[in-house]
Amino acid sequence: MNFKEILSKEIKIQGVSSEELEKLFTIPPTLQMGDLALPCFSFAKIQKCSPMLVAQNIAAYMKSIEIVDHIDVVNGYLNIFLDKKVATNLVMQELLNKKDLGSREIGKDKLFCIDFSSINVAKNPHIGHFSNTVIGASIARLYEKMGYNVKRLNYLGDYGTQFGKLVCAYQKWANKEEVERRGIEYLQELYIRVNTECETDENLLAECRETFKKMEDKDPEITALFEWFKKLSIDEVKKEVYEPLKITFDDWRGEQYYSQFTPAIFEELDKKHITKISQGATIVDLEEYGLGVALVKQSNGTTLYLTRDIATAIERYKEYKFDKCIYITGVEQKIHFEQLFKILELMGKEWSKNLVHIANGRLRLPEGKLSSRKGSQALIKDIFAMAINKATELMQARDNNITVDKQKAQDIGIGALIFSALKSGVTKDSVFILEDALNFDGETGPYLMYTHARCASILRKFDKDITKIKTNNLDIDDENSWELVSCMNKFNATVFDSYNNNEPSFVARYLIDLATIFNKFYHDNRILCEDEDKTTKNVTLTYLVEKILKEGLSILGIIAPDEM
């Protein structure tokens, strides 16, 4: 319930529209200071009198508004205390009646593309891919909440000399049976071996480069081998990573596919006089924009990552006609995307203003950044296994008499990982510590899941459909209940702010606040008691907390269990 909007339509101030007034309302840091605050300094300038006098006049006028209980005038501010009974019923009826909490229709009939995860062929995704993947998936869900048609794009790393090395290594040392049996792990071993030998064997390196040239020229045998590696890689990562995360993609085309469009890009860049030749290489001089010099073609005629990204953006717009497209990558690619967007703008692509790059922070293990060049990796699938095993141990420790359900252990373990990656903020680096992430008592995913399970348990014991019980005129007169109602009322606005800022951590932090307030309410009150009216009130609050927790966790990509 938007109390700011309700009050802004009731208050009449000369020279100030209701929309302008709504933006001026703030929320005090504590409920003891009021439910809403309104600074009156800008009104004082318009009316040419003191802020205190303006505040007192508005306060006197607002006393007649039904939803207002009382107002404190403090140093030119109105600290507004709402009528708990009136406000509670408005909030609870809205939450009870709305099927899809947090949703809006601002994206109706609009298409949104999001490029994230971007795995490499023949490589197991490592912990560096994890935060990028779960951030992208959560932002995609936020846009769906806003009514957008969302297309999830996984831009495959499937182009470059390294793949010539891989195919060459397979032809020299490998066999089909071993690849089919061991998959990506075996392909990585082959790559590490050929990469190591190329460091001292110039003839082998030349052979690998020639193999990649054959790939570019669509040699049937080489192409068939690489397409096999690609399919095997995608199938394995789907099973090992994306299925446990419950993530799907609409588009898997990568660098190799879009490389075919680069000749047309050079023609257009040249025709529009955007490029220059410098020492035999083709560049775009972006110095006047503070973006340095962008290299788009090497002196030997080889295209680059930037060239292929220009082609990719243009071809995607031709296909999808997106209203907005977000790229999520590591912070090290910040300049790359600034150059990409500026070049597209110089090419006259009006839609380039709708491209956004989000530079996510790094998620690392306590040991520090692990190198993958020599095969030392913190693989997502291994971290999944660790988290699931740890979740199983913790659940058994809480109850030695149960046989832990494997699916539930997976949901809890992976949910803990997701929350750990999302709670700190998109741009912040964070250190992943398994024991902390799986704590049932701290600010963690399992804490939220356990709170949801607690709510579900209460509702099972109540054993009635709370939505069919008359809940009008619920008497909320204690601070615990009002604090809970006030927090629940912030959910819809939090989801919108999270979408508006491309920041899933807003939802994550909100859910921690909600769970903390509910658990305090649970501790201080008997939910199911002899007083029927009080039980109805308590169970209704519990039902709404359960509903919001489930909806919020689903935005993050976390399962909300009914039992733990």
N, C-alpha and C positions, 0 to 999 in steps of 0.2 A: 504494500500500500504506500503510495507516494504522498506522504503528509506535507512535503514541501509544496507540491502542486496544489493540494487541497487548500492550504493556507494562503498561497499566493493568489488564488482566485477569489478568496474571501476578503483579503486586505486591499483597500483602495488607497493608493498614494499618487498624488498628482504628479504627472510627468514620468511615471514609472509603470511599464507594462507588467502583466502577470508573469510573462516569460522571463523578463529581466529580474523580477523580484525572486522568482524561484531559484535562480542561480546564486543569489546572495545568501540563502539559508545555509547554515553549517551545522554539523553535529558536534556538540560539546564532547570533550574527552571522557567525561564520566556522566552517568545518569543523574548523579547528585547535582550537577550543574544545569540539568534540563535535558529535554529530548531533542530540541532544536534551538538554534540561536540565530538571531538576526541583527547584524550590525546596522546602525542607523546613520552613519557618518555621511554617506552619499546623499541620503534624503535631506540631511541638515543643510547641505550646500544648495540643494534645489530650493528649499523653503526658507533659506537664509535665517536659520535660528540654531540653537545649540543642539547637538546630538541627543543630549539627555532629555530636552524638552520634546523633541520629536519622538523619542522612544516612549516617553510617558504618555503622549497623545495616542500613539499606536496601541500601546498596552491597554489603555482604557477602552479603545474601540474593539480590541480583540476579545475582551472578556465575554462578549455575547456569542462568540463562535462556539458551537456545541462541543467540538473536539478538544477545546482548550480548557484545562483545569485552572491553572493560574500562571502568572508571568512575573518574573523578577526583572526589574530594570537595573542594570549594573553598568555604569560608565559608558553609556551610549549603546549598550547591547540589550536586546530582549532575550532573556533566557526563558524559553517556552516549555512548560510542563503540560503534557497532554492528559486528557481525561482517560485514565487507564481502561476503564470499562468500555467506553465508546471506541477507543483506538484498538483495543484487543479484539473486539468483535469484528471490526473492519478488517484487521489483519488476518484473523483466523478464517473468516468467511472467504476472503480472497484466496488464501492458500488452500483451503479445502476444496474450493470450486474449480481452481485452475488445474487442468490435467498435466500440462507440460510446464513446470516451473522454470522460470528464467528465460523463457522463449519470447521472441519479438518477431515482427514481420518486416524489419527494415531491409532485409536482403531478399525479399520476395521478388521473383522473376529476375534475379541477378545471379551471375555465375562467378565463383571464386575458385582460383587454382592455388594450390600450395605444393611447393617443391621441397621435399624433406627426405631424410634418411640417406638417400643416394649411396647405396652399397656398391662395392667394387666386385666385378666378376672374379671368381676363383679366390676370393678372400673371405674368411669368416669375419663378420662385423665384430668390432671390439668395443670396449667401453666408451670410446670417443664417439661412436655412432649412437649410443643409447640415449643420451639426453636430447640430442637432435631429433631422434625418432619420436620420443614420447612428447616432446614439446610440440612438434609438428602435428602429431595426432590429436593433441588436446586443443590446439588452436583451430584445427579443422572442425572439431566438434562444437567449439564456440561459434564458429561461423554458421554451422548448421542450426544451432540454437536461434540464430538471428534470421533464419529463413532462407539462407543462401543455398543454391545448388553447388555442392563442393566437389571438385575434382582433385584427387590426391595423386601426385606425380612423384615417381621414384626414378630420378635421373641416374641411370646406371653408368658407373665408371667402366667402360668397355672399349676404350680406344687408346692406343699408344704402343710404344716399342715393347713395354713389359709383356704385352700379350703375344707379340712375336716371339719373345723369349719363352713364354709358357708353351706355345704350340711347338716350338723347336725342341724344347726339353721333352715334351711328350713323344715326339717322333723319334728322339734319340734313345730314351731310357725307359719309357713307360709302356703300359698295356691297358687295354680296355677294361679287363676284369678288375684290375686293381682300382682304377678310377671309379668304376661303378660300385665297388665294395666300400671304398673309403672316402669318396667324394672330395669336398673342398680341402679337407686336411691333407690328402695326398697331392692335390694340385698345388697347394702352398709349399709342400716339401719339394716338389719339382721346381717351383719358381725360386725358392731359396738356393737350391743346388745350382741352377743355371746362372743365377745372379752372382753367386760366389765365384763360379768358374769364369764368368765373363770378365771379372776384374783382372784376371791374369792371362786370359786367352783372347787375343784380338780377333783371331779367325772365327771363334765361336760367336763373339759379339757381332761381327759382320754378318754371319749367317742368320742370327736372330733379327737383325735389321732387315735383311732380305726377306725373311719370313713375314715380317710385318708389312713390307711393301707388297707382298703377294696378297696379304689380307686386304689391303687398301684397293688392290686391283681385282678383288673378288675371285681369287683363285678358288675353284670349286672344292678341292680337298681341304685346303687351309680353312676356308669359310665354314665348311661343314663341321670340322673339328671344333672351331671356336664357338659356333652356335650350340654345339653339344655341351661345351663347358659352361656356356651362359645359362642354358636351360637347367643343367644340373645345379648350378649355383643358386638360381632363383628358387627352384623347388626346395633345396635344402634350407635356405634362409627363411622361406615361408614357414616351413615346418618347425625349425629350431627357434626362430625369433618372432616372426610376425603373428603366427597362430597363437602362441602363448600371450602375446600382447593384444590379441584380437584387433589387429590392424590389417586393412586391405588397401590395395592401390588400384587406381583406374588406368594408370599409364606407366609402363616400364621402359619406355624408349630412352636411350642414352646417347652418349657422344657419337657412337658409331653411326646410328641412324641419322642424326642431324648433321653429320659431317658432309653428307651429299649436297647440302644446300649452301655450303660455304663459297663455291665459285660465284654464285649469284650475289652474295654479300659483297665480295670484292668489286664486282661490277657496279653495284649501287654506291658503295663508298667512293669509288673512283669518279663515277658520274657526278656525284654531288660535291666533289673536291674536298672530301673530308680527310683523306689519307695523304701521306707524304712518303717519299723514299729516303731512308737514312742508312747509309753504309750498306746498301743493298736490301735492307729489310723494309717492310711496310709498317708505318706507324700512324697513330692518330695523336696529334699534339694537343694535350689537354692542360698545358701549363697555365693558361689564362684562367682556368677554373680551379686551380690548385690541386689538380689530380695527376700531375706529372705527364709522362709519355706512355701511351698504351701501344704495345707491340701486337700487331694482328697477323703478321706473316713474317717468318724468318727469311733470311737471305737465300736459303736453299729451297724456298717455296713451301716449307712445311707450315701448316696451320697450327693455331694454338687453342688452348682452352677458351680464351676470350672470344676468338673467332667463332668457335662452335656454340658458345653461349649466345652470341648475337643471333646466329641462325636459329637456335632453339627458341628464343623469345619470339622472334618474328613468326616462325611456323606455328608455335603454340597459339599465338593470337589469331592467326588465320583460321585455325581449327576450332578453337574454343570461344573466341570473341569474349574473353573474360572481362569482368568489371574490375577485378583486382587480382593480382598475383603476388604471392609472398614466396620468397626464397629463404630457407633456413639453413645456415652453414656456420662453421666456426668463425670466430672473430678475425682470424688471419686472412679471410677473404673479403674483408670490409672494403678495401681500396678497389679490388677487382670488380665488385658490384657497383661501386660508385662510378667507375670508368664505363662499365657496361651500360648503365642507365643513361649516362651523359651521351655516349655514342649513339644510342637509340634515339635520344632526343634530337641530336644533331642531324640524324637521318630523317627527321620529320615524323617520327612515330608518335602521334599524339597520345596514344594509350600508354606510353612509357611512364607517364606521371602516375599511373596506377600500379607500378611495380614497387615492391618493398623488399628490402633485405633485412633480415633479423639475424644478428650475430650472437649466437648462443655461447654462453660460458662453457668452460671445460669441466667435465666430471671425471675425476681421477681417483685412483686408489691411494691409500696412505703412503705407499712406497714411492709414489711419484709417477711421472709420466713414463710409460713403458714403450720401448721401441719395437716396431713391427718389422723393420727391415731385415733383421736376422731371424725372425720367427718368434720373438718373445712378445706375447700378446696377452692382454686381459680380455678374453673373448666373452661376448654377451652370453652365449649358451652356457659357458662354464660358470659365470656369475649367477645365472638363473638356477643352475643346479645347486650351487652353494646356498642361495637364498631359500630354495625349497627344502633342502635338508635341514637348514637352521630352523625354518618355520615348523617343520615336523618335530624337531627336538623340543622346541618351546611349547608346542601344543601338548606333547606327551608329558612334559614336566608339569604342566598345569593340571593334568588329569592322567595318572598312570593307568587308569582302567579303560581308556579308550583306544581304539584302533584308528589312527589318523587317516582321514580320507585324502587320497593323493591329490585329487582335484582341488580340494579346499586348501591343502598345503601349498599348492602351486599358486592359487589365487592370492593367498596371504603373502607368500614370499615375493612374488612378482609385484603385487600391489605395494609392498614396502619399498621395492626398488623404484617404482614409478614416482611415488610420493617424495622419496628422497631427492629425485632428480628435479622435481617441479617446485618444491616448496621455497627454494631460495631466490627464485627470480631467473628469468630467461638469460640475462646477460652476465650473471655472476658465476664465477668459478666455484666449484664445490668439491669437497673430498667425500667419497663414499666409504662409510664404515658400516659393515654389515650388521654388527651387533647393535649399533645405534638405530639403524633403519628399522630393525625388527623388534625394537622395544615396544611392549604393549602399554607402557605407562607414559612415555614421552610424547613429543609432538611428531608423531610418526603415522604412517599408513595403517599399521595394525591397531593403533589406538583409535583411529576413526572407524575402522572395520569392526572392532570390538564394541564401540559405542552403538553402531548400527545394530549389531547382533543383540545388544542389551535391549534396545528399543523393540526389536522384533520379538524378543522373549516376553516382554511385558504385554505386548499386543496379543500374543498367543494365549497368555494366561487370562487376559480380559475376555477373550473368546466371544466378542461381539463385533459387528461391523460398525466402527465408530462413525463412518460416513453416513450411516442411516439413523444415527441418534441425533436428536435436536440439540444443537450446540449454540443457539442464539443466547445472548445475554449471559455469557459466562462471566462469573464474578472474579476478575483478577484483581486482587487487592494486596498481594505480597510482592516484595521487591524481587525475589527469585523468579517468580512467574513472569513479571513484567520485563525483567532483564532478558529472559528467554524469548518472549514475544518480540521485543525490540530487535534482538539479534536475528531472529527468523525473518523479520520484515526487511532486512538488508540483503537477503539472498538475491532477489531479482536485480537489484542495482549493482551488486557485486559481479554477477555474471555479465552484465552489460559493460561494466568498467573493465573487466577482464578481457572481453572481446575488443573493446575500444582501444586498449593498450597492448593487445597481443601478449597478454601476461597471465598465464594459467596460475601463477603463484597467488594471485588475488583470491581465487577460489580456494586454493589449498589452505591459505592462512585463515580465511573466513571459516572453513570447516573445522579447523582446530579451535577457533573461538567458540563456535556453536557447540562442539562436543564438550569443551571445558565447562561452559555454562550449564549445559544439560546435566552433566555428571555431578555438578554441584547441586543442581535442583533435585536430582535423584537421591543424592546423599541426605539432603535436608528434608525430604518429603516422602511419605508413604504414598506411592503412586496408586496402588489398589488398596482402598481403605473402606471402612464401614459407611462413610458418608457418600451417598450415591452421586450427589452433585459435584463434590470435590473429586471423586474418582473420574467422573466424566470429564471434568476440566483437565485433570492430570493426564489422562489417557489421550485426550485430544491433543494436548501439547506434545506428548510422546510420539503420537502418530505423525504429527507434522515435522518433528525433528527427524524421525526415521525417513520420511518422504524427501526432505531436503538433503539429508546425508546421502541417500541413494542417488539422487539427481546430481549432486555435486561431485560425488566420487565417479559417476559415469562420465562426466565431462573430463575428468583427469584420466580416465581409462582404467579405473580400479573397480573390481567387483565388490558389491556390498553384501556380505554374507548374512544369512539369518541366524546362523549358529556358529560359535567358535569354541 
